[in-house]
Amino acid sequence: MKRALFPGSFDPITNGHIEIVRRGLLLFDEIIIGIGLNTAKQAMFSPDQRQRWIEEAFKDEPRIKVHLYTGLTVHFAREVEARFILRGLRSAPDYEYERNIDLLNKYLDAEIETFYLLSSPETSFVSSTLVREVIRFHGHLEGLLPPHIIRDIYGLYPGGGPVSAPSAKSS
């Protein structure tokens, strides 16, 4: 069985992440989505909320499993018996960042191989960091996140949740 680990913070999982996982299912028999818990980062959403959102996004796909983990990703990959790490690339800076992580992972465990999939043009600009900014400033989330997550986020914010940005007023 070809099992891959798709690691990330998924704070929140975006349509870009989901696209990479769905395309990854064409290459792998099973994908474990690993929600890495980084105590040095302040997450917007709880680990349990993130896990529920991901499980809901893939509820009809039995080849997807979702786990929380701490520590080194390569150690977690070994723990869940994933010989492959799946990553998405949106841009050249992503490649440079991911390349260094891959080299370190190879140093730590030469048997784990990383596969990169390029994001589609429709999702190449979407990142959890940018989505969190849109959420903070009540912008449109449609097209960035799955509908079930948008519904939940609207419910999390008093006053009806994220709304479109105000139009510029003429003076």
C-alpha angles and dihedrals in degrees: 000000000000106000122181131192117220103195129191145116092258091199081181118352108237135206086257091060091046091051091053092049093049091049089045089059087068088062104034135049092219136011123202112203105211116201103206114213110214113186090195091064126070106225122209093214130039120254090245092053092049091049092050091050092051093046090051092049090055100031092126095049113081092185090070121084125180124211137170117226143173129204131034117353092222090056091050090048089055091047093055092040095244112155091187136056116205120209135173123224122206101169148354093275088054088054093051092048094045093045092060092048090049092051091051091047090051089052091051096042120005092189095067114086125200121219121198126203121192115234117245117252089252093061104024092103095048119103132158089240093057092042090054088054091051089051093048092052096040098246130157114289099183111121092018100070136024113269095248091058092047089052091052093047091050087054092050094058122071116233096038101304131253115005133179118287114265114263118247113266121220117234 
